[in-house]
Amino acid sequence: MIEPRHVLVIGGGIAGLVAALDCARVGIRVTVVEAADRAGGSVATETVAGIRVDTGAESYATRQGTVRKLVDELGLADAVVTPASAGAWVRLPNGVSAPLPKAGLLGIPSNPLADDVRRVIGWSGAIRAYLDRIRPVLTIGREHNLGDLVSRRMGKAVLDSLVAPVTRGVYSADPADLDVTRAAPGLNKALTKAGSLSGAVALLRAAAPAGSNVEGLAGGMYTLVEAILAELRRREATVLLGTTVTELQRQGGSTLDSEVAADAQPATWRALLDDDTTIDADYVIVATPEAEALRLLAPLSAELATEQPIQTPTVELATLVIDAASLDVKPRGTGVLIADRPEGSRPAGRAIMAKALTHSTAKWQWLADEAGREHPHRHVVRLSYGRLGQANQTLGLDDEALRAVAVADASEILGVPLDASQVVGFTRTAWVGTLPGAAIGQRERAERLLDAAVAIGDLDVTGGWLSGTGLASVIPDALAASARIRHLVAASYLEDGVVVDPHTRTGINDTSPDANPS
């Protein structure tokens, strides 16, 4: 029996779990250490008024198909659901709300004169936006700043009333903070071909595959976490929750395990835990938030030792379970994005603190069925607070005060009177945000930090702070990190003259052409 190599995964969020599973599937011994009492990171759930609701990610983007492939492999294909077709609305500073135009990209319209576009920005805004079609053509797509591009080509109305609400909802960032290439892949190439911004959006929309661009899971996204954990247990991986790695040490050539096979290799790493125990491993994958990753890696890399974590916003979600027949008609579709009022202007009606609202039971039929099983007028509404570049005012509020703010915001946004007596459940969830992968300069910084971490040797790093937010970004990044570690594991066996069957963990000490590894 060949002692399998041991990979320690620090961080049990979705990136760490996916990387761990990818290693465990090929017979590598895996240990996951997670500081929180529950795995999953920003894929989280709570039971509110008897309903299990997502308090983190509620869906995933279908681009590239990576997330769906994992979902299918875990036997969750039958649980895949798509959101209601009603779509989201946008609320303007003057208090008017309207459906968000459908034929666009990040709020950029493909037809500025379309009825649903004019309904939001008016005739003057639409005519200004249409000038994009008759202005000098964009001969070479080399745009960088999304905000500058939209403002220059289509004007302030499109930027403030359409694009900004979308980017704040998707990235928690203003358009001016986002790189065109990262936020809208393919747009620069389409600009060169079409010569105008709206034309480029039309080209990309025409080339997009049919169907919803997001999917969810009946029962909530946390079912994905539960399925990964079950598969890790089946493959005999160890998952330690409520445990923090206080320090990583590179070993000096002798293993510290008390009992190991005679042909086992010296452990490369020792992790010191907060309960005064240790874990020895051959390889490490760091899948923690940025600040924690830099804390662990700084003593191991002169380059990383000089890095400071980027200050990112803390985003807070307020989830309300409400009994209100007035919400049965889904007055604002699946949710509402909030356009900022111009600085110094007076709000129309009560000032809204939320940046977005999701009417979850209008968006997901499975959740509406669950909520209405015993209470026909029960609804789940989720409000989001906080974004890049602004202090989050909700963090200083106690639960009662935040609940009151959320109810008042929901009433104003949805356009129906709601009061505290209708609220049968409430929870708040704060997430320390990550800088969007589409932020200007972030991709270059992430690549530089990743290169420095990998250069340490026998170690890799993954997570949303490197890949950008969203499961469609995080999961491919985690698989890339685990693939690099798996390559190192395979190379180490070959160096030892051992061909290993990952299923039986037996080996043949012969790498000649006649050796049979099966």
C-alpha positions as CSV (number, residue, x, y, z in Angstrom):
1,M,0.0,0.0,0.0
2,I,1.4,3.4,-1.0
3,E,0.8,6.2,1.4
4,P,-1.1,8.9,-0.6
5,R,0.1,12.4,-0.7
6,H,-1.7,14.7,1.7
7,V,-3.2,18.1,0.7
8,L,-4.2,20.6,3.3
9,V,-6.9,23.0,2.2
10,I,-7.2,26.1,4.4
11,G,-10.6,27.6,4.0
12,G,-13.9,25.8,3.6
13,G,-15.8,28.3,1.4
14,I,-16.9,27.2,-2.0
15,A,-13.4,27.6,-3.5
16,G,-11.8,25.5,-0.8
17,L,-14.5,22.8,-1.0
18,V,-14.3,22.5,-4.8
19,A,-10.5,22.3,-4.7
20,A,-10.6,19.7,-2.0
21,L,-13.1,17.6,-3.9
22,D,-11.1,17.8,-7.1
23,C,-8.1,16.5,-5.2
24,A,-10.0,13.8,-3.3
25,R,-11.5,12.4,-6.6
26,V,-8.1,11.3,-7.8
27,G,-7.2,9.5,-4.5
28,I,-5.3,12.3,-2.8
29,R,-5.7,12.5,1.0
30,V,-7.4,15.8,1.8
31,T,-7.9,17.8,5.0
32,V,-10.1,20.9,5.0
33,V,-9.8,23.4,7.8
34,E,-12.4,26.1,8.1
35,A,-12.5,28.8,10.8
36,A,-16.3,29.2,10.8
37,D,-18.7,26.7,12.3
38,R,-20.3,26.1,8.9
39,A,-18.7,25.4,5.5
40,G,-19.7,27.2,2.4
41,G,-18.5,30.7,2.9
42,S,-20.7,33.1,1.0
43,V,-23.0,30.3,-0.1
44,A,-25.1,30.2,3.1
45,T,-28.5,29.5,4.4
46,E,-30.8,30.3,7.3
47,T,-34.2,29.1,8.4
48,V,-36.4,32.2,8.8
49,A,-40.0,31.8,9.9
50,G,-39.7,28.1,9.0
51,I,-38.5,28.7,5.5
52,R,-34.9,27.9,4.4
53,V,-33.6,30.9,2.5
54,D,-30.3,31.8,0.8
55,T,-28.5,34.4,2.9
56,G,-25.6,34.5,0.4
57,A,-25.4,33.5,-3.2
58,E,-28.8,32.6,-4.6
59,S,-27.8,31.7,-8.1
60,Y,-24.9,31.2,-10.5
61,A,-24.1,32.5,-14.0
62,T,-24.4,29.8,-16.7
63,R,-21.4,31.1,-18.8
64,Q,-18.8,28.5,-19.7
65,G,-21.0,25.8,-18.1
66,T,-18.4,25.1,-15.3
67,V,-20.9,25.4,-12.4
68,R,-23.6,23.4,-14.1
69,K,-21.0,20.6,-14.8
70,L,-20.2,20.4,-11.1
71,V,-23.9,20.5,-10.2
72,D,-24.6,17.6,-12.6
73,E,-21.6,15.6,-11.4
74,L,-23.0,15.9,-7.8
75,G,-26.4,14.5,-8.9
76,L,-28.2,17.8,-8.6
77,A,-29.4,18.1,-12.2
78,D,-33.0,17.6,-11.3
79,A,-32.8,20.5,-8.8
80,V,-31.7,23.1,-11.3
81,V,-34.2,25.9,-11.7
82,T,-34.4,29.2,-13.7
83,P,-35.7,32.5,-12.4
84,A,-39.1,33.9,-13.4
85,S,-39.2,35.7,-16.7
86,A,-40.7,38.8,-15.3
87,G,-37.2,40.3,-14.7
88,A,-36.0,43.1,-12.6
89,W,-37.0,46.8,-12.3
90,V,-35.1,50.0,-11.8
91,R,-36.1,52.8,-9.4
92,L,-35.2,56.3,-10.5
93,P,-34.3,59.2,-8.2
94,N,-37.6,60.9,-9.0
95,G,-39.5,57.9,-7.5
96,V,-40.6,56.4,-10.8
97,S,-40.0,52.7,-11.3
98,A,-39.9,50.8,-14.6
99,P,-38.9,47.4,-15.8
100,L,-35.2,47.2,-16.7
101,P,-34.8,47.0,-20.5
102,K,-34.2,43.4,-21.6
103,A,-32.2,43.8,-24.8
104,G,-29.1,45.2,-23.1
105,L,-25.7,44.3,-21.5
106,L,-25.0,45.5,-18.0
107,G,-27.8,48.0,-18.6
108,I,-26.3,49.3,-21.9
109,P,-29.2,49.2,-24.4
110,S,-28.8,47.7,-27.8
111,N,-31.6,50.0,-29.1
112,P,-31.7,53.3,-27.3
113,L,-35.1,54.2,-28.9
114,A,-36.9,51.1,-27.7
115,D,-40.0,51.6,-25.7
116,D,-38.6,50.0,-22.5
117,V,-35.5,52.1,-22.7
118,R,-37.5,55.4,-23.2
119,R,-39.7,54.4,-20.3
120,V,-36.6,54.7,-18.0
121,I,-34.5,57.5,-19.5
122,G,-37.2,59.5,-21.4
123,W,-37.1,60.9,-25.0
124,S,-34.2,63.3,-24.3
125,G,-32.0,60.6,-22.8
126,A,-32.9,58.1,-25.6
127,I,-32.1,60.6,-28.3
128,R,-28.7,61.5,-26.7
129,A,-28.0,57.7,-26.4
130,Y,-28.9,57.2,-30.1
131,L,-26.2,59.7,-31.1
132,D,-23.8,56.8,-30.4
133,R,-24.9,55.4,-33.7
134,I,-24.0,58.5,-35.7
135,R,-20.9,59.6,-33.9
136,P,-17.5,58.8,-35.3
137,V,-17.1,55.0,-35.3
138,L,-15.0,53.1,-32.7
139,T,-12.4,51.7,-35.1
140,I,-10.3,49.9,-32.5
141,G,-11.9,48.5,-29.3
142,R,-9.4,49.5,-26.7
143,E,-11.7,50.9,-24.1
144,H,-10.8,50.4,-20.4
145,N,-13.1,52.4,-18.1
146,L,-16.7,51.3,-18.5
147,G,-18.2,54.4,-17.0
148,D,-16.2,56.7,-19.3
149,L,-17.2,54.6,-22.3
150,V,-20.9,54.7,-21.6
151,S,-20.9,58.4,-20.6
152,R,-19.0,59.4,-23.7
153,R,-21.0,57.4,-26.2
154,M,-24.5,57.4,-24.7
155,G,-24.7,60.1,-22.1
156,K,-25.4,60.6,-18.5
157,A,-29.0,59.3,-18.5
158,V,-27.9,55.8,-19.6
159,L,-25.0,55.8,-17.3
160,D,-26.9,56.9,-14.1
161,S,-30.3,55.3,-14.7
162,L,-29.4,52.0,-16.4
163,V,-25.8,51.0,-16.1
164,A,-24.9,52.2,-12.6
165,P,-27.8,50.4,-10.9
166,V,-26.9,47.2,-12.6
167,T,-23.1,47.3,-11.8
168,R,-23.9,48.3,-8.2
169,G,-26.2,45.3,-8.0
170,V,-23.9,42.8,-9.7
171,Y,-20.4,44.0,-8.6
172,S,-21.2,46.4,-5.7
173,A,-19.2,49.0,-7.7
174,D,-19.8,52.0,-9.9
175,P,-19.2,51.8,-13.7
176,A,-16.2,54.1,-13.4
177,D,-14.4,51.5,-11.2
178,L,-14.8,48.6,-13.8
179,D,-12.6,47.5,-16.6
180,V,-14.5,47.0,-19.9
181,T,-12.6,43.9,-20.8
182,R,-13.4,42.2,-17.5
183,A,-16.9,43.4,-16.9
184,A,-18.1,42.8,-20.4
185,P,-15.9,40.2,-22.1
186,G,-16.0,40.5,-25.9
187,L,-17.3,44.0,-25.9
188,N,-14.1,45.6,-27.1
189,K,-13.9,43.2,-30.0
190,A,-17.5,43.9,-30.8
191,L,-16.9,47.6,-30.7
192,T,-14.3,47.2,-33.4
193,K,-16.7,45.3,-35.6
194,A,-19.8,47.4,-35.0
195,G,-18.3,50.8,-34.6
196,S,-20.8,51.9,-32.0
197,L,-21.5,50.9,-28.4
198,S,-25.2,50.0,-28.9
199,G,-24.3,48.1,-32.1
200,A,-21.6,46.2,-30.2
201,V,-24.2,45.2,-27.5
202,A,-26.6,44.1,-30.2
203,L,-23.8,41.8,-31.7
204,L,-23.1,40.2,-28.3
205,R,-26.8,39.7,-27.6
206,A,-27.3,38.0,-31.0
207,A,-24.4,35.7,-30.4
208,A,-25.4,34.8,-26.8
209,P,-26.9,31.3,-26.4
210,A,-30.6,31.0,-25.9
211,G,-31.9,30.5,-22.4
212,S,-31.5,32.0,-19.0
213,N,-28.0,33.4,-18.1
214,V,-28.5,32.4,-14.5
215,E,-29.7,29.3,-12.7
216,G,-30.4,28.3,-9.1
217,L,-31.2,25.1,-7.2
218,A,-34.5,24.1,-5.7
219,G,-34.0,24.1,-2.0
220,G,-31.4,26.9,-2.2
221,M,-27.8,27.1,-3.3
222,Y,-26.6,25.6,0.0
223,T,-27.7,22.2,-1.4
224,L,-24.5,22.5,-3.5
225,V,-22.4,22.8,-0.4
226,E,-24.2,19.9,1.3
227,A,-23.6,17.7,-1.8
228,I,-19.9,18.6,-1.9
229,L,-19.5,17.8,1.8
230,A,-21.3,14.5,1.4
231,E,-19.0,13.6,-1.5
232,L,-15.9,14.6,0.5
233,R,-17.1,12.3,3.4
234,R,-17.6,9.5,0.9
235,R,-14.1,9.9,-0.3
236,E,-12.8,9.9,3.3
237,A,-11.6,13.5,3.3
238,T,-11.4,15.2,6.7
239,V,-13.3,18.5,7.2
240,L,-12.5,20.5,10.4
241,L,-14.9,23.3,11.2
242,G,-14.5,26.0,13.9
243,T,-10.7,25.6,13.5
244,T,-8.2,28.3,12.5
245,V,-4.7,27.8,11.1
246,T,-2.6,30.2,13.1
247,E,0.7,29.6,11.2
248,L,2.1,27.8,8.2
249,Q,5.6,26.3,8.6
250,R,7.7,24.7,5.9
251,Q,9.2,21.5,7.2
252,G,12.9,20.8,7.4
253,G,12.9,17.4,5.8
254,S,11.6,15.0,8.5
255,T,8.0,14.0,8.9
256,L,6.2,14.7,12.2
257,D,3.5,12.1,11.8
258,S,3.8,9.5,14.6
259,E,2.7,6.7,12.4
260,V,3.5,6.6,8.6
261,A,4.1,4.0,6.0
262,A,7.8,3.0,5.5
263,D,7.8,4.5,2.0
264,A,6.1,7.7,2.9
265,Q,7.7,11.0,1.9
266,P,8.7,13.7,4.4
267,A,5.9,16.1,5.0
268,T,6.6,19.5,3.4
269,W,4.2,21.6,5.5
270,R,3.1,21.9,9.1
271,A,0.0,23.9,10.0
272,L,-0.4,25.2,13.6
273,L,-4.0,25.3,14.7
274,D,-5.7,27.4,17.3
275,D,-6.3,24.4,19.5
276,D,-2.6,23.8,19.9
277,T,-2.6,20.8,17.5
278,T,-0.8,20.5,14.2
279,I,-1.4,19.1,10.8
280,D,1.3,17.9,8.5
281,A,0.8,17.9,4.7
282,D,2.8,17.6,1.5
283,Y,0.9,20.4,-0.3
284,V,-1.3,23.3,0.8
285,I,-4.1,25.2,-1.0
286,V,-5.0,28.5,0.7
287,A,-8.6,29.3,0.0
288,T,-9.3,32.0,2.6
289,P,-10.3,35.7,2.2
290,E,-7.5,38.0,1.1
291,A,-6.5,39.3,4.5
292,E,-6.2,35.9,6.0
293,A,-4.3,34.5,3.0
294,L,-1.7,37.3,3.2
295,R,-1.3,36.8,6.9
296,L,-0.4,33.1,6.4
297,L,1.7,33.7,3.3
298,A,3.6,36.9,4.3
299,P,6.3,35.0,6.3
300,L,6.9,32.7,3.3
301,S,7.3,35.3,0.6
302,A,9.3,38.6,0.5
303,E,6.9,39.9,-2.2
304,L,3.7,39.0,-0.3
305,A,5.2,40.4,2.9
306,T,4.9,43.9,1.5
307,E,1.3,43.6,0.3
308,Q,-1.6,45.1,2.2
309,P,-5.2,43.7,1.8
310,I,-7.4,46.0,-0.3
311,Q,-10.1,47.6,1.8
312,T,-13.4,46.4,0.5
313,P,-17.0,47.1,1.5
314,T,-19.0,45.1,4.0
315,V,-22.2,44.2,2.2
316,E,-25.2,43.4,4.5
317,L,-28.3,41.5,3.5
318,A,-31.5,42.0,5.3
319,T,-34.0,39.2,4.7
320,L,-37.7,39.7,5.5
321,V,-40.5,37.2,5.6
322,I,-43.7,39.1,5.1
323,D,-47.4,38.2,5.1
324,A,-48.9,40.7,2.6
325,A,-51.5,39.9,0.0
326,S,-50.5,43.2,-1.8
327,L,-47.3,41.4,-2.8
328,D,-49.1,38.5,-4.6
329,V,-49.3,40.6,-7.8
330,K,-45.4,40.9,-7.8
331,P,-45.6,44.7,-8.2
332,R,-41.9,45.1,-9.2
333,G,-41.2,41.9,-11.0
334,T,-38.3,39.8,-9.4
335,G,-36.7,42.8,-7.8
336,V,-35.5,46.4,-8.1
337,L,-32.2,48.1,-8.6
338,I,-31.8,51.5,-7.2
339,A,-30.4,54.5,-9.2
340,D,-28.6,57.0,-7.1
341,R,-30.1,60.5,-6.8
342,P,-27.8,63.3,-8.0
343,E,-25.6,64.7,-5.3
344,G,-27.3,67.6,-3.5
345,S,-30.8,66.8,-4.9
346,R,-33.8,66.1,-2.7
347,P,-35.2,62.6,-2.8
348,A,-38.7,62.0,-4.1
349,G,-40.3,60.5,-1.1
350,R,-38.4,58.8,1.7
351,A,-34.6,58.4,1.0
352,I,-33.8,54.7,0.3
353,M,-30.6,53.2,1.9
354,A,-30.7,49.9,0.0
355,K,-28.8,49.4,-3.3
356,A,-31.1,46.6,-4.4
357,L,-34.1,44.5,-3.5
358,T,-34.9,40.9,-4.5
359,H,-38.5,39.7,-4.3
360,S,-37.2,36.1,-3.8
361,T,-40.6,34.4,-3.9
362,A,-41.4,36.3,-7.1
363,K,-38.1,35.2,-8.6
364,W,-38.0,31.5,-7.6
365,Q,-41.1,29.4,-7.9
366,W,-39.7,26.7,-5.6
367,L,-39.4,29.3,-2.8
368,A,-42.9,30.6,-3.5
369,D,-44.3,27.1,-3.2
370,E,-42.4,26.5,0.1
371,A,-43.4,29.9,1.6
372,G,-47.1,29.5,0.6
373,R,-47.5,26.0,1.7
374,E,-49.4,27.0,4.8
375,H,-49.6,30.8,4.4
376,P,-50.9,31.8,0.9
377,H,-49.8,35.4,1.1
378,R,-46.3,34.8,2.6
379,H,-43.3,36.4,0.8
380,V,-39.6,36.5,1.1
381,V,-37.9,39.8,0.3
382,R,-34.1,40.4,0.5
383,L,-32.5,43.9,0.6
384,S,-28.8,44.6,0.0
385,Y,-26.8,47.4,1.6
386,G,-23.2,48.6,1.0
387,R,-20.9,49.0,-2.0
388,L,-17.4,49.9,-3.0
389,G,-16.3,53.4,-2.1
390,Q,-19.1,54.1,0.4
391,A,-19.4,53.4,4.1
392,N,-22.2,51.0,4.9
393,Q,-24.5,52.8,7.3
394,T,-26.4,49.7,8.3
395,L,-23.4,48.3,10.2
396,G,-24.0,50.7,13.1
397,L,-27.6,49.7,13.5
398,D,-28.9,47.1,15.9
399,D,-31.2,44.4,14.7
400,E,-34.4,46.2,15.5
401,A,-33.3,49.4,13.7
402,L,-32.1,47.5,10.6
403,R,-35.4,45.6,10.5
404,A,-37.3,48.9,10.6
405,V,-35.1,50.4,7.8
406,A,-35.6,47.3,5.7
407,V,-39.4,47.3,6.1
408,A,-39.5,51.1,5.2
409,D,-37.1,50.6,2.2
410,A,-39.1,47.6,0.9
411,S,-42.4,49.5,1.2
412,E,-40.9,52.4,-0.8
413,I,-39.3,50.3,-3.4
414,L,-42.2,47.9,-4.0
415,G,-44.7,50.7,-4.0
416,V,-47.0,49.1,-1.5
417,P,-47.6,50.0,2.2
418,L,-45.8,47.5,4.5
419,D,-45.4,47.7,8.2
420,A,-43.7,45.9,11.0
421,S,-46.8,44.0,12.0
422,Q,-46.7,42.1,8.7
423,V,-43.1,40.8,9.2
424,V,-43.1,37.3,10.6
425,G,-39.3,36.7,10.2
426,F,-36.1,38.7,9.9
427,T,-32.4,37.9,9.7
428,R,-29.3,39.9,8.7
429,T,-26.1,38.6,7.2
430,A,-22.9,40.7,6.8
431,W,-20.3,39.7,4.2
432,V,-16.9,41.3,3.9
433,G,-16.9,42.0,0.2
434,T,-14.1,41.3,-2.3
435,L,-12.9,43.6,-5.0
436,P,-14.7,42.7,-8.2
437,G,-12.6,40.8,-10.7
438,A,-13.8,43.4,-13.2
439,A,-12.3,46.3,-11.2
440,I,-9.7,48.3,-13.0
441,G,-6.3,46.9,-12.3
442,Q,-7.6,44.0,-10.2
443,R,-6.9,41.2,-12.7
444,E,-3.3,42.3,-13.0
445,R,-2.8,42.5,-9.3
446,A,-4.4,39.1,-8.8
447,E,-2.1,37.5,-11.3
448,R,0.9,39.1,-9.7
449,L,-0.1,37.9,-6.2
450,L,-0.9,34.4,-7.4
451,D,2.5,34.1,-9.1
452,A,4.2,35.1,-5.9
453,A,2.2,32.5,-3.9
454,V,2.9,29.7,-6.3
455,A,6.6,30.6,-6.3
456,I,6.7,29.6,-2.6
457,G,6.5,26.0,-3.9
458,D,4.2,23.1,-3.1
459,L,1.4,25.6,-2.4
460,D,-1.4,27.3,-4.3
461,V,-4.0,29.9,-3.6
462,T,-7.6,30.4,-4.7
463,G,-10.7,32.4,-3.8
464,G,-13.0,35.2,-4.8
465,W,-10.4,37.9,-4.0
466,L,-8.3,36.5,-6.9
467,S,-10.9,35.3,-9.3
468,G,-13.7,37.8,-8.8
469,T,-17.1,37.3,-7.2
470,G,-19.7,34.8,-8.3
471,L,-19.6,31.0,-8.5
472,A,-18.9,31.1,-12.3
473,S,-15.6,32.9,-11.5
474,V,-14.7,31.2,-8.2
475,I,-15.2,27.5,-9.2
476,P,-13.0,27.6,-12.4
477,D,-10.3,29.3,-10.3
478,A,-10.5,26.6,-7.6
479,L,-10.3,23.9,-10.2
480,A,-7.3,25.6,-11.7
481,A,-5.5,25.7,-8.3
482,S,-6.3,22.0,-7.6
483,A,-5.2,21.0,-11.1
484,R,-1.8,22.6,-10.4
485,I,-1.5,20.7,-7.1
486,R,-2.6,17.5,-8.7
487,H,0.2,17.9,-11.3
488,L,2.7,18.3,-8.5
489,V,1.4,15.2,-6.8
490,A,1.7,13.2,-10.0
491,A,5.2,14.5,-10.6
492,S,6.3,13.5,-7.1
493,Y,5.1,9.9,-7.6
494,L,7.0,9.7,-10.9
495,E,10.1,11.1,-9.3
496,D,9.9,8.2,-6.8
497,G,9.5,5.7,-9.6
498,V,5.9,5.0,-8.4
499,V,2.8,4.7,-10.6
500,V,-0.3,4.9,-8.4
501,D,-3.8,3.7,-8.9
502,P,-5.8,6.4,-7.3
503,H,-8.7,4.1,-6.6
504,T,-6.8,1.4,-4.7
505,R,-3.9,3.6,-3.6
506,T,-1.5,0.8,-4.6
507,G,1.6,1.4,-6.6
508,I,4.1,-0.3,-8.9
509,N,7.7,0.7,-8.4
510,D,8.4,0.5,-12.1
511,T,8.1,3.2,-14.6
512,S,9.4,1.2,-17.6
513,P,7.2,1.0,-20.7
514,D,6.2,-2.5,-19.7
515,A,4.7,-1.4,-16.3
516,N,0.9,-1.7,-16.1
517,P,-0.6,1.0,-13.9
518,S,-4.1,-0.4,-14.1
